[in-house]
Amino acid sequence: MGSTAAAPARVGECEKAVVALSVTGEVGDGWWDREGALRDSSVREKSGVATVAGGVRLNRQWQVGLAAPLLVNHRASESLSGWGGGVGDVRLSALWDPFEERAVADRLPAPVPLFILGTRLPTGRDWTHSSSVLHEDVTGLEQSAVVVGGQLERTLDKWPWSVGATTELGLGSLGLQPLVRTNGSLGRYLGHRWTVIGTLGHQIGWATLEAGGHASAQTWSGVQVVHGSPGRWRAWVGGKAGLPIRGAGVSATRTASVSTGLAVIL
């Protein structure tokens, strides 16, 4: 199954197309202040996200993809509470995988790079159009963004791994607003049909690029179990949570989430 077991919604090298549906439930259980200390939040947050994603392989090196989320949010604070939701921000991407990963007898396969270029469209409702003081009807950001990223991975081994980073550069009312994400994963193939994957990620975002622009940060870890039938389908279940370590976040909500999904190979 190669990289498709470690990234189940991605089109594999021997596949033409993949259609996937995932469902995620998330709850906010605290707030990182500007000093990196975790505190109780005055607003209780719960969200559900259903995402339809698809990918098509154009040739051995290129594939394109789309992801469209639908959100349901609940916010509560003292005597106020409310439900809201709607379509979120749609993402389009192109992935370039220039080198074919090959298994070599008597030694580990070499890792291969891949590169991502994409965009996030502001199809959701942003906070400037919210009709509630709790913003439970907010489903997206006010600006579009360009996404550029890269990853180094090795998948043809019993212990697949990857490390990567992406930069999302949005243009909003305050000017350029960058967001940088880094991530790493380490998995274990359990035969041809099962994979267990551990993940670790960090992101930092700036309100503006100008000097003194305030930054927020989040750090999380998670685990995912993938099961599938090669060339036919893949299903997964997993969870992740913000790390309960001082300084692991700044000016951001600490969240925990569970998710499940199914990908059908066409």
C-alpha positions as CSV (number, residue, x, y, z in Angstrom):
1,M,0.0,0.0,0.0
2,G,3.0,2.3,0.4
3,S,2.4,5.9,1.1
4,T,-1.4,5.5,0.7
5,A,-1.6,3.7,4.1
6,A,0.3,6.5,5.8
7,A,-1.7,9.2,4.0
8,P,-5.0,7.4,3.3
9,A,-6.8,10.3,1.4
10,R,-3.9,10.7,-1.1
11,V,-3.7,9.1,-4.5
12,G,-1.1,6.3,-4.6
13,E,1.4,5.8,-7.3
14,C,-0.6,2.9,-8.9
15,E,-4.0,4.6,-8.5
16,K,-5.9,6.9,-10.8
17,A,-8.3,8.7,-8.4
18,V,-9.5,8.6,-4.7
19,V,-12.7,10.0,-3.2
20,A,-12.8,10.3,0.6
21,L,-15.2,11.4,3.4
22,S,-14.0,12.2,6.9
23,V,-15.8,13.3,10.0
24,T,-14.1,15.0,12.9
25,G,-15.4,16.1,16.3
26,E,-13.4,18.7,18.3
27,V,-13.7,20.3,21.7
28,G,-11.8,23.2,23.2
29,D,-10.6,22.4,26.8
30,G,-8.5,25.4,27.6
31,W,-6.7,28.6,26.4
32,W,-3.1,29.3,26.0
33,D,-2.4,32.9,27.2
34,R,0.3,35.2,25.7
35,E,2.9,33.8,28.2
36,G,2.3,30.2,27.1
37,A,0.4,29.1,30.3
38,L,-2.8,27.0,29.9
39,R,-5.9,28.5,31.6
40,D,-9.6,27.8,31.7
41,S,-11.5,29.4,28.8
42,S,-14.5,31.6,29.4
43,V,-16.0,30.2,26.2
44,R,-16.8,26.5,25.8
45,E,-16.3,25.3,22.2
46,K,-17.4,22.2,20.3
47,S,-17.3,21.6,16.6
48,G,-18.0,18.9,14.0
49,V,-16.5,18.9,10.6
50,A,-17.5,16.7,7.6
51,T,-15.0,16.9,4.8
52,V,-15.4,15.6,1.2
53,A,-12.0,15.3,-0.5
54,G,-10.9,13.9,-3.8
55,G,-7.7,13.5,-5.8
56,V,-6.9,12.6,-9.4
57,R,-3.5,11.5,-10.7
58,L,-2.5,13.2,-13.9
59,N,0.6,11.2,-14.5
60,R,3.3,9.4,-12.5
61,Q,4.6,12.7,-11.0
62,W,1.5,14.9,-10.7
63,Q,-1.8,14.8,-8.9
64,V,-4.4,17.4,-8.1
65,G,-6.9,17.5,-5.2
66,L,-9.8,19.3,-3.6
67,A,-11.2,19.4,0.0
68,A,-14.5,20.9,0.9
69,P,-15.6,21.0,4.6
70,L,-19.0,21.5,6.2
71,L,-18.9,22.7,9.8
72,V,-21.3,22.7,12.8
73,N,-20.3,24.8,15.8
74,H,-21.5,25.2,19.4
75,R,-20.3,28.0,21.6
76,A,-21.4,28.8,25.2
77,S,-20.3,31.4,27.8
78,E,-22.2,32.0,31.0
79,S,-25.8,32.7,30.0
80,L,-25.1,32.8,26.3
81,S,-25.0,29.8,23.9
82,G,-25.7,29.1,20.3
83,W,-25.3,26.8,17.3
84,G,-24.1,27.8,13.9
85,G,-22.3,26.4,10.8
86,G,-22.2,26.1,7.1
87,V,-19.7,25.5,4.3
88,G,-16.1,26.1,5.2
89,D,-13.1,27.2,3.2
90,V,-12.4,25.0,0.1
91,R,-8.8,24.0,-0.6
92,L,-7.3,23.2,-4.0
93,S,-3.9,21.6,-4.3
94,A,-1.4,20.2,-6.8
95,L,1.2,17.7,-5.6
96,W,4.5,17.0,-7.4
97,D,6.2,13.7,-6.6
98,P,9.3,13.8,-8.9
99,F,11.0,10.6,-7.8
100,E,9.6,7.1,-7.6
101,E,10.4,5.4,-4.3
102,R,12.0,2.0,-4.8
103,A,12.6,-0.9,-2.4
104,V,16.3,-2.1,-2.6
105,A,17.3,-5.5,-1.4
106,D,19.5,-5.7,1.7
107,R,19.1,-2.0,2.6
108,L,16.5,0.6,3.5
109,P,14.9,2.5,0.7
110,A,16.0,6.1,0.3
111,P,13.4,8.8,1.3
112,V,11.9,10.8,-1.5
113,P,10.7,14.5,-1.6
114,L,7.3,15.8,-2.7
115,F,6.1,19.3,-3.1
116,I,2.7,21.0,-2.7
117,L,1.3,24.1,-4.2
118,G,-2.3,25.1,-3.4
119,T,-4.8,27.7,-2.4
120,R,-7.4,28.2,0.2
121,L,-10.6,30.0,-1.0
122,P,-12.6,32.1,1.4
123,T,-15.9,30.2,0.8
124,G,-16.8,30.1,4.5
125,R,-18.3,32.8,6.7
126,D,-15.6,34.9,8.3
127,W,-15.9,36.8,11.6
128,T,-16.7,40.2,9.9
129,H,-19.9,38.7,8.6
130,S,-20.9,37.0,11.9
131,S,-24.2,37.8,13.4
132,S,-23.4,36.6,16.9
133,V,-21.1,37.8,19.7
134,L,-19.9,34.2,20.2
135,H,-19.1,33.7,16.5
136,E,-20.6,30.2,16.4
137,D,-21.6,30.9,12.8
138,V,-18.0,31.5,11.7
139,T,-16.8,28.8,9.3
140,G,-13.8,30.3,7.6
141,L,-11.3,33.1,7.3
142,E,-11.8,36.4,5.6
143,Q,-8.9,36.1,3.2
144,S,-7.8,33.7,0.5
145,A,-4.3,32.2,0.8
146,V,-1.5,30.6,-1.2
147,V,-0.1,27.4,0.2
148,V,3.4,26.2,-0.5
149,G,5.0,23.1,1.1
150,G,7.4,20.2,1.0
151,Q,7.8,16.8,2.6
152,L,10.4,14.1,2.8
153,E,9.1,10.6,3.3
154,R,9.9,6.9,3.3
155,T,7.0,4.5,2.9
156,L,8.4,1.2,1.5
157,D,9.6,0.0,4.9
158,K,7.9,-1.6,8.0
159,W,8.4,1.8,9.7
160,P,7.2,4.5,7.3
161,W,8.0,8.1,8.3
162,S,7.7,11.6,7.0
163,V,8.7,15.2,7.9
164,G,7.4,18.3,6.3
165,A,6.4,21.9,6.4
166,T,3.9,24.2,4.7
167,T,3.5,28.0,4.6
168,E,0.1,29.5,4.1
169,L,0.2,33.2,3.1
170,G,-3.1,35.0,3.3
171,L,-3.9,38.5,2.3
172,G,-6.5,40.1,4.5
173,S,-7.7,43.5,5.7
174,L,-4.5,43.8,7.9
175,G,-2.1,42.9,5.1
176,L,-0.1,39.7,4.7
177,Q,-0.9,37.0,7.3
178,P,1.4,34.0,7.3
179,L,0.9,30.7,8.9
180,V,3.7,28.1,9.1
181,R,3.0,24.4,9.9
182,T,5.6,21.7,10.6
183,N,4.8,18.0,11.1
184,G,6.3,14.6,11.5
185,S,4.9,11.1,11.5
186,L,6.2,7.6,12.3
187,G,4.1,4.5,11.5
188,R,4.3,0.7,11.6
189,Y,2.8,-1.6,9.0
190,L,1.0,-4.6,10.5
191,G,0.8,-6.8,7.4
192,H,-0.7,-5.6,4.2
193,R,-3.9,-4.2,5.6
194,W,-3.2,-2.4,8.8
195,T,-1.0,0.6,9.7
196,V,-0.6,2.5,13.0
197,I,0.8,6.1,12.8
198,G,1.9,8.5,15.4
199,T,2.0,12.3,14.5
200,L,3.5,15.4,16.0
201,G,2.8,18.9,14.7
202,H,3.4,22.6,15.4
203,Q,2.0,25.8,13.8
204,I,2.6,29.5,14.3
205,G,0.6,32.3,12.7
206,W,1.1,36.0,12.6
207,A,-1.7,38.6,12.6
208,T,0.4,40.7,10.1
209,L,4.0,40.6,8.7
210,E,4.6,44.1,10.1
211,A,7.0,44.5,13.0
212,G,5.3,43.7,16.3
213,G,2.5,41.7,14.7
214,H,1.1,39.3,17.3
215,A,1.7,35.6,16.8
216,S,-0.3,32.6,18.0
217,A,1.0,29.0,18.3
218,Q,-0.2,25.5,18.8
219,T,1.5,22.1,19.3
220,W,-0.3,18.8,19.1
221,S,0.3,15.0,18.9
222,G,-2.0,12.2,17.7
223,V,-2.4,8.6,16.6
224,Q,-4.2,7.1,13.7
225,V,-5.1,3.5,12.7
226,V,-5.6,2.7,9.0
227,H,-7.2,-0.4,7.6
228,G,-7.8,-1.2,3.9
229,S,-7.9,-3.4,0.9
230,P,-5.1,-2.6,-1.6
231,G,-6.4,-1.0,-4.7
232,R,-10.0,-0.8,-3.4
233,W,-10.6,1.2,-0.2
234,R,-9.1,2.5,3.0
235,A,-10.7,3.4,6.3
236,W,-9.2,5.1,9.3
237,V,-9.9,6.3,12.9
238,G,-7.7,8.5,15.1
239,G,-7.4,11.4,17.5
240,K,-5.1,14.3,18.4
241,A,-4.8,16.8,21.2
242,G,-2.8,19.9,22.1
243,L,0.1,19.0,24.4
244,P,-0.4,19.9,28.1
245,I,3.0,21.5,28.3
246,R,3.7,25.1,29.2
247,G,4.8,27.0,26.1
248,A,3.3,24.4,23.7
249,G,0.8,27.1,22.7
250,V,0.4,30.9,22.7
251,S,-2.8,32.9,22.4
252,A,-4.8,29.9,21.1
253,T,-7.4,27.4,22.1
254,R,-6.1,24.0,23.3
255,T,-8.3,21.4,21.5
256,A,-8.8,17.6,21.4
257,S,-10.4,15.8,18.5
258,V,-11.4,12.4,17.2
259,S,-11.9,11.6,13.5
260,T,-12.8,8.8,11.2
261,G,-12.9,8.5,7.4
262,L,-13.3,6.3,4.4
263,A,-11.5,6.6,1.0
264,V,-12.6,4.7,-2.1
265,I,-10.1,4.1,-4.8
266,L,-11.4,4.5,-8.4
